[in-house]
Amino acid sequence: MSWRSYILPSRSEGMASGLPIDPYRVREDFPIFKQDKGLVYLDSTATSQKPLQVLEAVKQFYAKQNANVHRGVYGLSVEATEEYEKARRKVAELINARSPREIVFVRNTTEALNLVAYSLGLNRVRADGKVVLTVMEHHSNIVPWQIVSKHRGFRVDYVPITSDGYLDMSAVEEKLSGSDVFSFVHASNVLGTINDAKYLTRKAHEHGALAVVDAAQSVPHMPVDVQDIGCDFMAFSGHKMLGPTGIGVLYGRRELLEEMEPFMGGGEMIKEVYLDRSEWNEVPWKFEAGTPNIAGAVGLGAAVDYLKKIGLDKVRDYEHILTSKALEALSELKHVKIYGPENPRHRCGLVAFNLGDIHPHDLASYLDGFKICVRAGHHCAMPTHTWLGLTATTRASFYIYNIPDEVEVLVDALKKAAVFFKLS
């Protein structure tokens, strides 16, 4: 059967009564769903779609405000600088940072975590010290620490995972003993597990370690308060929260940012340069070398406005409904194996699974024939998959523009896939 048989109901055909948000109304803001009414986009964990409000903000900046920031005294440059810094203030408010100067704009979560790994790893972590991660980390929170450890000699250790997809909390104390940094994921992009970032931060501090939180899968989907969590650093990406690609955020406690050496050198991040030395700019600008992604920051600011208008508490509640529905429906399929916590309240809005012995790449290609977009592979988390005893999984993830009917569309297509691939 062609994907064209799966045209989704319009708002007039089925209102989302009783839901925390009205996804039919939300979808009207996303041009991609108007362009293709048959599209079932279930890969927001990788990147989210963009609403008109974000697209228009980027367009308006380039059309009416385009100039470099912080460098010109003419009016247009001053206006561009204000728009750029306004976005920083919006992000700071979103996560309840004490000051916008605790917000560093980077390209993505990966760059933010690299910045922390290099700046801390080369100067703060003892040569005979230890950095603690977890087995459920994305590669961007493993590889940088491995690289820096080769230069400095410190150890990299890992908190293991339990059989039901949670961090092994019984091992946390032992692993943190003698550590300098504990860098951990807030919500796993494979298992969906939401870790207790506040508790883990407290444990890190009890052992004298700094706490770094990879919040790429949490900030876009739920209320996150860095002061309540108490973490020292937090990283997340704009493109996963309705914003443009190429813009990300590193939150850092100001006193720590001031102590740290810059990650990159060049223009903007300096105060004075001499032939034999340089003096750094103030934070956060000493970490923003070169011309930044100004339009990306403006677009991210618009995305923050959009999410705040909906309410991240409602985003979280709605994704819980979708995830619960998906877990229940997929668990009823004969050949499906689901990975991660069974309790949907302990998950972010994603479900990783396999269908029999069908390779996830083959399954994803088959589903694409129905215009269902899912992720297939190791999702940049090979150690997690090694722990699962797998090379790959299929992942469906949800956001504010997904509707409950799309879960049924996915399940129906999986049933057809089982027949097509002749699963017994």
MARBADO-610787 format. One record per residue (C-alpha): residue number from 1; x, y, z. Coordinates in steps of 0.001 Angstrom, whole numbers. Example, Ala and Ser with C-alpha at 12.3 -4.5 7.8 and 13.67 -1.06 7.14 Angstrom:
BEGIN
<pt seq="1" px="12300" py="-4500" pz="7800"/>
<pt seq="2" px="13670" py="-1060" pz="7140"/>
REM end
This chain:
BEGIN
<pt seq="1" px="0" py="0" pz="0"/>
<pt seq="2" px="1336" py="3461" pz="-858"/>
<pt seq="3" px="2008" py="6118" pz="1771"/>
<pt seq="4" px="-650" py="8193" pz="12"/>
<pt seq="5" px="-3274" py="6009" pz="1670"/>
<pt seq="6" px="-2169" py="7471" pz="4996"/>
<pt seq="7" px="-3302" py="11075" pz="4633"/>
<pt seq="8" px="-3612" py="12351" pz="8205"/>
<pt seq="9" px="-6869" py="13834" pz="9463"/>
<pt seq="10" px="-7265" py="17582" pz="9339"/>
<pt seq="11" px="-8093" py="19643" pz="12382"/>
<pt seq="12" px="-11738" py="19753" pz="11332"/>
<pt seq="13" px="-11849" py="15964" pz="11064"/>
<pt seq="14" px="-10511" py="15262" pz="14516"/>
<pt seq="15" px="-9851" py="17864" pz="17194"/>
<pt seq="16" px="-7307" py="17017" pz="19871"/>
<pt seq="17" px="-9771" py="17483" pz="22726"/>
<pt seq="18" px="-8431" py="16811" pz="26192"/>
<pt seq="19" px="-4762" py="16995" pz="25158"/>
<pt seq="20" px="-2316" py="19412" pz="26849"/>
<pt seq="21" px="-1761" py="21087" pz="23485"/>
<pt seq="22" px="-3612" py="21018" pz="20183"/>
<pt seq="23" px="-1130" py="19427" pz="17751"/>
<pt seq="24" px="-3422" py="20142" pz="14804"/>
<pt seq="25" px="-3154" py="23841" pz="15549"/>
<pt seq="26" px="612" py="23540" pz="16082"/>
<pt seq="27" px="1070" py="21813" pz="12728"/>
<pt seq="28" px="-363" py="24828" pz="10972"/>
<pt seq="29" px="2807" py="26735" pz="11898"/>
<pt seq="30" px="5088" py="24221" pz="10160"/>
<pt seq="31" px="5322" py="24636" pz="6369"/>
<pt seq="32" px="6764" py="21173" pz="5827"/>
<pt seq="33" px="3482" py="19546" pz="6875"/>
<pt seq="34" px="1491" py="21757" pz="4533"/>
<pt seq="35" px="3825" py="20858" pz="1693"/>
<pt seq="36" px="3348" py="17137" pz="2303"/>
<pt seq="37" px="219" py="16164" pz="4238"/>
<pt seq="38" px="1328" py="12521" pz="4204"/>
<pt seq="39" px="4587" py="13129" pz="6027"/>
<pt seq="40" px="4951" py="11277" pz="9338"/>
<pt seq="41" px="8065" py="12807" pz="10861"/>
<pt seq="42" px="9281" py="10711" pz="13794"/>
<pt seq="43" px="12906" py="11832" pz="13983"/>
<pt seq="44" px="12821" py="14974" pz="16108"/>
<pt seq="45" px="15475" py="13505" pz="18401"/>
<pt seq="46" px="17901" py="13974" pz="15495"/>
<pt seq="47" px="16567" py="17389" pz="14461"/>
<pt seq="48" px="13242" py="19158" pz="14786"/>
<pt seq="49" px="11161" py="20827" pz="12128"/>
<pt seq="50" px="10994" py="24630" pz="12083"/>
<pt seq="51" px="7893" py="26803" pz="12547"/>
<pt seq="52" px="7130" py="29859" pz="10447"/>
<pt seq="53" px="7980" py="32113" pz="13376"/>
<pt seq="54" px="11586" py="30869" pz="13369"/>
<pt seq="55" px="11917" py="30918" pz="9597"/>
<pt seq="56" px="10559" py="34451" pz="9465"/>
<pt seq="57" px="12900" py="35670" pz="12212"/>
<pt seq="58" px="15937" py="34400" pz="10298"/>
<pt seq="59" px="14622" py="35860" pz="7044"/>
<pt seq="60" px="13939" py="39239" pz="8621"/>
<pt seq="61" px="17401" py="39410" pz="10138"/>
<pt seq="62" px="19116" py="38799" pz="6804"/>
<pt seq="63" px="16735" py="41097" pz="4940"/>
<pt seq="64" px="16677" py="44040" pz="7350"/>
<pt seq="65" px="19309" py="43760" pz="10104"/>
<pt seq="66" px="22285" py="41944" pz="8630"/>
<pt seq="67" px="25619" py="43240" pz="9940"/>
<pt seq="68" px="28439" py="41894" pz="12061"/>
<pt seq="69" px="28050" py="42128" pz="15826"/>
<pt seq="70" px="30089" py="43839" pz="18550"/>
<pt seq="71" px="32440" py="45473" pz="16031"/>
<pt seq="72" px="30667" py="48334" pz="14328"/>
<pt seq="73" px="29565" py="51647" pz="15799"/>
<pt seq="74" px="27140" py="52332" pz="12953"/>
<pt seq="75" px="23436" py="51849" pz="13546"/>
<pt seq="76" px="22928" py="48615" pz="11633"/>
<pt seq="77" px="25714" py="46854" pz="13520"/>
<pt seq="78" px="24371" py="48120" pz="16827"/>
<pt seq="79" px="20924" py="46773" pz="15909"/>
<pt seq="80" px="22345" py="43378" pz="14902"/>
<pt seq="81" px="24284" py="43216" pz="18160"/>
<pt seq="82" px="21150" py="43942" pz="20146"/>
<pt seq="83" px="19230" py="41169" pz="18371"/>
<pt seq="84" px="22076" py="38742" pz="19010"/>
<pt seq="85" px="22332" py="39636" pz="22679"/>
<pt seq="86" px="18544" py="39614" pz="23033"/>
<pt seq="87" px="18626" py="35948" pz="21982"/>
<pt seq="88" px="21231" py="35284" pz="24670"/>
<pt seq="89" px="18949" py="36847" pz="27282"/>
<pt seq="90" px="16030" py="34690" pz="26126"/>
<pt seq="91" px="18074" py="31507" pz="26451"/>
<pt seq="92" px="19322" py="32533" pz="29896"/>
<pt seq="93" px="15761" py="33118" pz="31036"/>
<pt seq="94" px="14578" py="29817" pz="29570"/>
<pt seq="95" px="16952" py="27733" pz="31697"/>
<pt seq="96" px="17020" py="30191" pz="34636"/>
<pt seq="97" px="20698" py="31107" pz="34385"/>
<pt seq="98" px="21757" py="33825" pz="36832"/>
<pt seq="99" px="22975" py="36050" pz="34001"/>
<pt seq="100" px="23042" py="36110" pz="30188"/>
<pt seq="101" px="26819" py="36180" pz="30556"/>
<pt seq="102" px="26628" py="32533" pz="31600"/>
<pt seq="103" px="25402" py="31663" pz="28098"/>
<pt seq="104" px="28001" py="30911" pz="25416"/>
<pt seq="105" px="26790" py="30520" pz="21848"/>
<pt seq="106" px="28405" py="27632" pz="19964"/>
<pt seq="107" px="27437" py="25571" pz="16911"/>
<pt seq="108" px="25796" py="22657" pz="18711"/>
<pt seq="109" px="25913" py="20400" pz="21779"/>
<pt seq="110" px="28982" py="18678" pz="20372"/>
<pt seq="111" px="30997" py="21897" pz="20228"/>
<pt seq="112" px="29825" py="22876" pz="23712"/>
<pt seq="113" px="31002" py="19567" pz="25169"/>
<pt seq="114" px="34292" py="19796" pz="23276"/>
<pt seq="115" px="34805" py="23294" pz="24681"/>
<pt seq="116" px="34321" py="21999" pz="28222"/>
<pt seq="117" px="36468" py="18895" pz="27673"/>
<pt seq="118" px="39405" py="20864" pz="26288"/>
<pt seq="119" px="39192" py="23876" pz="28584"/>
<pt seq="120" px="38697" py="21788" pz="31724"/>
<pt seq="121" px="40644" py="18733" pz="30638"/>
<pt seq="122" px="43804" py="20616" pz="29786"/>
<pt seq="123" px="43801" py="22846" pz="32848"/>
<pt seq="124" px="41445" py="21702" pz="35617"/>
<pt seq="125" px="41567" py="17896" pz="35552"/>
<pt seq="126" px="44589" py="16492" pz="37330"/>
<pt seq="127" px="47040" py="14454" pz="35274"/>
<pt seq="128" px="46461" py="11552" pz="37674"/>
<pt seq="129" px="42786" py="12397" pz="38060"/>
<pt seq="130" px="39613" py="10960" pz="36603"/>
<pt seq="131" px="36674" py="12026" pz="34458"/>
<pt seq="132" px="33500" py="10008" pz="34936"/>
<pt seq="133" px="30924" py="9503" pz="32161"/>
<pt seq="134" px="28122" py="6967" pz="31696"/>
<pt seq="135" px="27642" py="4085" pz="29296"/>
<pt seq="136" px="24556" py="5790" pz="27848"/>
<pt seq="137" px="26449" py="8836" pz="26544"/>
<pt seq="138" px="26321" py="10219" pz="23022"/>
<pt seq="139" px="29711" py="10078" pz="21304"/>
<pt seq="140" px="30075" py="13836" pz="21719"/>
<pt seq="141" px="30327" py="13315" pz="25475"/>
<pt seq="142" px="32847" py="10469" pz="25155"/>
<pt seq="143" px="35262" py="11169" pz="22319"/>
<pt seq="144" px="36455" py="14657" pz="23440"/>
<pt seq="145" px="37326" py="13355" pz="26900"/>
<pt seq="146" px="39174" py="10411" pz="25365"/>
<pt seq="147" px="41200" py="12729" pz="23125"/>
<pt seq="148" px="42153" py="15101" pz="25937"/>
<pt seq="149" px="42972" py="12220" pz="28281"/>
<pt seq="150" px="45671" py="11091" pz="25848"/>
<pt seq="151" px="47368" py="14467" pz="26251"/>
<pt seq="152" px="46919" py="14769" pz="30001"/>
<pt seq="153" px="47011" py="11169" pz="31191"/>
<pt seq="154" px="43848" py="11210" pz="33328"/>
<pt seq="155" px="41494" py="8227" pz="33383"/>
<pt seq="156" px="38023" py="8076" pz="31855"/>
<pt seq="157" px="35600" py="5849" pz="33752"/>
<pt seq="158" px="31933" py="5002" pz="33218"/>
<pt seq="159" px="28823" py="4484" pz="35325"/>
<pt seq="160" px="27184" py="1277" pz="34001"/>
<pt seq="161" px="23546" py="704" pz="33048"/>
<pt seq="162" px="21108" py="-1716" pz="34661"/>
<pt seq="163" px="19248" py="-4403" pz="32733"/>
<pt seq="164" px="16090" py="-2271" pz="32610"/>
<pt seq="165" px="17790" py="770" pz="31084"/>
<pt seq="166" px="18616" py="2983" pz="34057"/>
<pt seq="167" px="21938" py="4184" pz="35384"/>
<pt seq="168" px="23310" py="1815" pz="38007"/>
<pt seq="169" px="22994" py="4167" pz="40963"/>
<pt seq="170" px="24744" py="1689" pz="43247"/>
<pt seq="171" px="27930" py="2293" pz="41247"/>
<pt seq="172" px="27823" py="6104" pz="41274"/>
<pt seq="173" px="29596" py="6605" pz="44603"/>
<pt seq="174" px="32438" py="4241" pz="43719"/>
<pt seq="175" px="32944" py="5714" pz="40261"/>
<pt seq="176" px="32948" py="9307" pz="41511"/>
<pt seq="177" px="35586" py="8649" pz="44146"/>
<pt seq="178" px="38704" py="10613" pz="43201"/>
<pt seq="179" px="37038" py="12247" pz="40189"/>
<pt seq="180" px="37469" py="15789" pz="38882"/>
<pt seq="181" px="34543" py="15922" pz="36442"/>
<pt seq="182" px="31278" py="14008" pz="36105"/>
<pt seq="183" px="29792" py="14579" pz="32634"/>
<pt seq="184" px="26478" py="12840" pz="32014"/>
<pt seq="185" px="23446" py="12853" pz="29765"/>
<pt seq="186" px="20175" py="14233" pz="31105"/>
<pt seq="187" px="18021" py="12149" pz="28750"/>
<pt seq="188" px="19363" py="9263" pz="26660"/>
<pt seq="189" px="18902" py="9525" pz="22900"/>
<pt seq="190" px="18657" py="5717" pz="22659"/>
<pt seq="191" px="17022" py="4402" pz="25814"/>
<pt seq="192" px="14969" py="7526" pz="26441"/>
<pt seq="193" px="15942" py="7328" pz="30124"/>
<pt seq="194" px="15617" py="10627" pz="31992"/>
<pt seq="195" px="18358" py="10791" pz="34597"/>
<pt seq="196" px="17987" py="12667" pz="37870"/>
<pt seq="197" px="20372" py="15477" pz="36998"/>
<pt seq="198" px="19911" py="17225" pz="40345"/>
<pt seq="199" px="20838" py="14126" pz="42326"/>
<pt seq="200" px="23804" py="13281" pz="40092"/>
<pt seq="201" px="25063" py="16853" pz="40321"/>
<pt seq="202" px="24866" py="16743" pz="44098"/>
<pt seq="203" px="26815" py="13482" pz="44157"/>
<pt seq="204" px="29469" py="14963" pz="41888"/>
<pt seq="205" px="29886" py="17959" pz="44177"/>
<pt seq="206" px="30075" py="15747" pz="47255"/>
<pt seq="207" px="33123" py="14131" pz="45668"/>
<pt seq="208" px="34661" py="17452" pz="44667"/>
<pt seq="209" px="33878" py="16993" pz="40961"/>
<pt seq="210" px="32351" py="19466" pz="38530"/>
<pt seq="211" px="29040" py="18433" pz="36972"/>
<pt seq="212" px="28528" py="18731" pz="33201"/>
<pt seq="213" px="25069" py="17952" pz="31779"/>
<pt seq="214" px="24340" py="16999" pz="28170"/>
<pt seq="215" px="20813" py="18394" pz="27876"/>
<pt seq="216" px="20350" py="18014" pz="24111"/>
<pt seq="217" px="17280" py="15806" pz="24648"/>
<pt seq="218" px="15857" py="17548" pz="27711"/>
<pt seq="219" px="15879" py="21331" pz="27224"/>
<pt seq="220" px="13722" py="21125" pz="24049"/>
<pt seq="221" px="11127" py="18898" pz="25702"/>
<pt seq="222" px="10683" py="19785" pz="29379"/>
<pt seq="223" px="11259" py="22574" pz="31902"/>
<pt seq="224" px="14956" py="22701" pz="32857"/>
<pt seq="225" px="16290" py="24951" pz="35620"/>
<pt seq="226" px="20083" py="25075" pz="35923"/>
<pt seq="227" px="19928" py="26730" pz="39332"/>
<pt seq="228" px="17643" py="24037" pz="40689"/>
<pt seq="229" px="19819" py="21293" pz="39212"/>
<pt seq="230" px="22938" py="23043" pz="40454"/>
<pt seq="231" px="25139" py="21867" pz="37577"/>
<pt seq="232" px="28327" py="23658" pz="36615"/>
<pt seq="233" px="27845" py="23337" pz="32856"/>
<pt seq="234" px="24996" py="22398" pz="30533"/>
<pt seq="235" px="25003" py="21912" pz="26762"/>
<pt seq="236" px="22178" py="21805" pz="24218"/>
<pt seq="237" px="21429" py="22490" pz="20532"/>
<pt seq="238" px="19092" py="24939" pz="18835"/>
<pt seq="239" px="18174" py="22649" pz="15948"/>
<pt seq="240" px="16585" py="20101" pz="18293"/>
<pt seq="241" px="14277" py="22738" pz="19791"/>
<pt seq="242" px="12694" py="24224" pz="16625"/>
<pt seq="243" px="15645" py="26534" pz="15974"/>
<pt seq="244" px="18101" py="26700" pz="13067"/>
<pt seq="245" px="21035" py="24372" pz="12614"/>
<pt seq="246" px="24494" py="25655" pz="13474"/>
<pt seq="247" px="23568" py="27292" pz="16780"/>
<pt seq="248" px="23991" py="25733" pz="20198"/>
<pt seq="249" px="24405" py="26714" pz="23816"/>
<pt seq="250" px="26883" py="26143" pz="26602"/>
<pt seq="251" px="25729" py="27293" pz="30001"/>
<pt seq="252" px="28524" py="27671" pz="32532"/>
<pt seq="253" px="28711" py="29168" pz="35977"/>
<pt seq="254" px="30287" py="32555" pz="35426"/>
<pt seq="255" px="33079" py="32107" pz="37946"/>
<pt seq="256" px="34135" py="28910" pz="36177"/>
<pt seq="257" px="33951" py="30475" pz="32717"/>
<pt seq="258" px="36163" py="33287" pz="33942"/>
<pt seq="259" px="38766" py="30798" pz="35203"/>
<pt seq="260" px="38811" py="28705" pz="32027"/>
<pt seq="261" px="41119" py="29169" pz="29071"/>
<pt seq="262" px="39398" py="29778" pz="25719"/>
<pt seq="263" px="38784" py="26877" pz="23389"/>
<pt seq="264" px="39493" py="28767" pz="20140"/>
<pt seq="265" px="41512" py="31873" pz="19356"/>
<pt seq="266" px="40978" py="34690" pz="16861"/>
<pt seq="267" px="38857" py="37758" pz="16525"/>
<pt seq="268" px="36233" py="38878" pz="19033"/>
<pt seq="269" px="37505" py="36682" pz="21883"/>
<pt seq="270" px="40414" py="39009" pz="22668"/>
<pt seq="271" px="40805" py="42297" pz="24494"/>
<pt seq="272" px="44360" py="43067" pz="23401"/>
<pt seq="273" px="46872" py="41251" pz="21189"/>
<pt seq="274" px="50631" py="41721" pz="21188"/>
<pt seq="275" px="53309" py="39798" pz="19343"/>
<pt seq="276" px="54247" py="37901" pz="22489"/>
<pt seq="277" px="50925" py="37575" pz="24321"/>
<pt seq="278" px="47191" py="38213" pz="24257"/>
<pt seq="279" px="44580" py="39219" pz="26808"/>
<pt seq="280" px="41136" py="37636" pz="26628"/>
<pt seq="281" px="37784" py="39328" pz="26317"/>
<pt seq="282" px="35224" py="39062" pz="29103"/>
<pt seq="283" px="32876" py="36099" pz="29310"/>
<pt seq="284" px="31003" py="34884" pz="27409"/>
<pt seq="285" px="32657" py="36534" pz="24428"/>
<pt seq="286" px="36111" py="35079" pz="25108"/>
<pt seq="287" px="34635" py="31725" pz="24022"/>
<pt seq="288" px="33007" py="33067" pz="20829"/>
<pt seq="289" px="35943" py="33448" pz="18456"/>
<pt seq="290" px="35226" py="34807" pz="14975"/>
<pt seq="291" px="31945" py="35871" pz="13464"/>
<pt seq="292" px="29189" py="33884" pz="15185"/>
<pt seq="293" px="26016" py="32450" pz="13705"/>
<pt seq="294" px="24092" py="35660" pz="14294"/>
<pt seq="295" px="21006" py="34696" pz="12313"/>
<pt seq="296" px="21027" py="31297" pz="14016"/>
<pt seq="297" px="20981" py="32954" pz="17426"/>
<pt seq="298" px="18096" py="35184" pz="16350"/>
<pt seq="299" px="16228" py="32110" pz="15110"/>
<pt seq="300" px="16937" py="30305" pz="18372"/>
<pt seq="301" px="15497" py="33264" pz="20252"/>
<pt seq="302" px="12318" py="32947" pz="18189"/>
<pt seq="303" px="12205" py="29214" pz="18939"/>
<pt seq="304" px="12493" py="29940" pz="22661"/>
<pt seq="305" px="9585" py="32371" pz="22353"/>
<pt seq="306" px="7531" py="29737" pz="20568"/>
<pt seq="307" px="8176" py="27028" pz="23162"/>
<pt seq="308" px="7566" py="29365" pz="26075"/>
<pt seq="309" px="4244" py="30416" pz="24583"/>
<pt seq="310" px="3144" py="26772" pz="24471"/>
<pt seq="311" px="4695" py="25978" pz="27853"/>
<pt seq="312" px="7406" py="23366" pz="28284"/>
<pt seq="313" px="5381" py="21692" pz="31012"/>
<pt seq="314" px="2656" py="21103" pz="28420"/>
<pt seq="315" px="5224" py="19927" pz="25882"/>
<pt seq="316" px="6418" py="17346" pz="28402"/>
<pt seq="317" px="2888" py="16206" pz="29257"/>
<pt seq="318" px="1923" py="15863" pz="25616"/>
<pt seq="319" px="5022" py="13874" pz="24716"/>
<pt seq="320" px="4286" py="11593" pz="27671"/>
<pt seq="321" px="904" py="10811" pz="26094"/>
<pt seq="322" px="2469" py="10031" pz="22720"/>
<pt seq="323" px="5248" py="7944" pz="24243"/>
<pt seq="324" px="2789" py="5990" pz="26397"/>
<pt seq="325" px="645" py="5279" pz="23359"/>
<pt seq="326" px="3685" py="4166" pz="21343"/>
<pt seq="327" px="5024" py="1884" pz="24081"/>
<pt seq="328" px="1645" py="253" pz="24544"/>
<pt seq="329" px="992" py="-205" pz="20822"/>
<pt seq="330" px="4481" py="-1437" pz="19937"/>
<pt seq="331" px="4568" py="-3874" pz="22855"/>
<pt seq="332" px="1533" py="-5606" pz="21401"/>
<pt seq="333" px="3341" py="-6399" pz="18150"/>
<pt seq="334" px="4643" py="-9951" pz="18038"/>
<pt seq="335" px="8139" py="-9314" pz="16719"/>
<pt seq="336" px="8959" py="-5974" pz="18354"/>
<pt seq="337" px="11647" py="-5637" pz="21040"/>
<pt seq="338" px="11643" py="-2298" pz="22891"/>
<pt seq="339" px="14689" py="-921" pz="24697"/>
<pt seq="340" px="14781" py="1307" pz="27758"/>
<pt seq="341" px="12543" py="1892" pz="30793"/>
<pt seq="342" px="9049" py="449" pz="30687"/>
<pt seq="343" px="7607" py="3386" pz="32621"/>
<pt seq="344" px="6879" py="6187" pz="30119"/>
<pt seq="345" px="7240" py="8793" pz="32888"/>
<pt seq="346" px="10908" py="7846" pz="33100"/>
<pt seq="347" px="11404" py="8465" pz="29384"/>
<pt seq="348" px="11736" py="11402" pz="27077"/>
<pt seq="349" px="9669" py="11312" pz="23885"/>
<pt seq="350" px="11355" py="8481" pz="22013"/>
<pt seq="351" px="11199" py="4719" pz="21619"/>
<pt seq="352" px="14068" py="2617" pz="20265"/>
<pt seq="353" px="13123" py="-850" pz="19078"/>
<pt seq="354" px="13837" py="-3640" pz="16627"/>
<pt seq="355" px="11414" py="-5662" pz="14534"/>
<pt seq="356" px="12495" py="-9293" pz="14483"/>
<pt seq="357" px="15770" py="-9807" pz="12675"/>
<pt seq="358" px="15136" py="-7023" pz="10157"/>
<pt seq="359" px="18132" py="-4715" pz="10038"/>
<pt seq="360" px="17069" py="-1232" pz="11191"/>
<pt seq="361" px="18372" py="315" pz="7960"/>
<pt seq="362" px="16178" py="-2018" pz="5910"/>
<pt seq="363" px="13210" py="-1313" pz="8143"/>
<pt seq="364" px="13705" py="2458" pz="7957"/>
<pt seq="365" px="13924" py="2270" pz="4166"/>
<pt seq="366" px="10716" py="260" pz="4068"/>
<pt seq="367" px="8924" py="2742" pz="6327"/>
<pt seq="368" px="10128" py="5586" pz="4128"/>
<pt seq="369" px="7926" py="4118" pz="1412"/>
<pt seq="370" px="4995" py="5178" pz="3600"/>
<pt seq="371" px="6587" py="8597" pz="4220"/>
<pt seq="372" px="7350" py="7583" pz="7819"/>
<pt seq="373" px="10663" py="9102" pz="8932"/>
<pt seq="374" px="12454" py="7160" pz="11665"/>
<pt seq="375" px="16117" py="6913" pz="12608"/>
<pt seq="376" px="18125" py="3723" pz="12112"/>
<pt seq="377" px="21646" py="2931" pz="13305"/>
<pt seq="378" px="23607" py="3346" pz="16526"/>
<pt seq="379" px="22466" py="6990" pz="16925"/>
<pt seq="380" px="26016" py="8116" pz="17772"/>
<pt seq="381" px="25868" py="5922" pz="20877"/>
<pt seq="382" px="27823" py="2790" pz="20045"/>
<pt seq="383" px="28724" py="1942" pz="23681"/>
<pt seq="384" px="25017" py="1909" pz="24557"/>
<pt seq="385" px="24318" py="-449" pz="21690"/>
<pt seq="386" px="27265" py="-2640" pz="22651"/>
<pt seq="387" px="25750" py="-2880" pz="26126"/>
<pt seq="388" px="22437" py="-3874" pz="24489"/>
<pt seq="389" px="24277" py="-6509" pz="22438"/>
<pt seq="390" px="23198" py="-4809" pz="19227"/>
<pt seq="391" px="24771" py="-3013" pz="16294"/>
<pt seq="392" px="21741" py="-832" pz="15607"/>
<pt seq="393" px="18151" py="-3" pz="16533"/>
<pt seq="394" px="15206" py="1760" pz="14952"/>
<pt seq="395" px="14100" py="4898" pz="16773"/>
<pt seq="396" px="10822" py="6782" pz="16635"/>
<pt seq="397" px="10734" py="10131" pz="18411"/>
<pt seq="398" px="7986" py="12648" pz="19017"/>
<pt seq="399" px="7477" py="16379" pz="19348"/>
<pt seq="400" px="4712" py="18964" pz="19566"/>
<pt seq="401" px="3663" py="18611" pz="15920"/>
<pt seq="402" px="3091" py="14857" pz="16043"/>
<pt seq="403" px="-476" py="13638" pz="16439"/>
<pt seq="404" px="-1682" py="10456" pz="18183"/>
<pt seq="405" px="-2873" py="8967" pz="14882"/>
<pt seq="406" px="730" py="8859" pz="13672"/>
<pt seq="407" px="1506" py="6176" pz="16249"/>
<pt seq="408" px="-1211" py="4049" pz="14661"/>
<pt seq="409" px="202" py="4757" pz="11211"/>
<pt seq="410" px="3612" py="3539" pz="12395"/>
<pt seq="411" px="2185" py="403" pz="13990"/>
<pt seq="412" px="174" py="-447" pz="10878"/>
<pt seq="413" px="3268" py="-32" pz="8696"/>
<pt seq="414" px="5305" py="-2257" pz="11037"/>
<pt seq="415" px="2685" py="-4982" pz="10706"/>
<pt seq="416" px="3037" py="-4762" pz="6940"/>
<pt seq="417" px="6820" py="-4823" pz="7288"/>
<pt seq="418" px="6631" py="-8071" pz="9248"/>
<pt seq="419" px="4684" py="-9615" pz="6394"/>
<pt seq="420" px="6923" py="-8107" pz="3701"/>
<pt seq="421" px="10101" py="-9382" pz="5354"/>
<pt seq="422" px="8410" py="-12745" pz="6074"/>
<pt seq="423" px="8855" py="-12828" pz="9821"/>
<pt seq="424" px="7485" py="-16074" pz="11193"/>
REM end
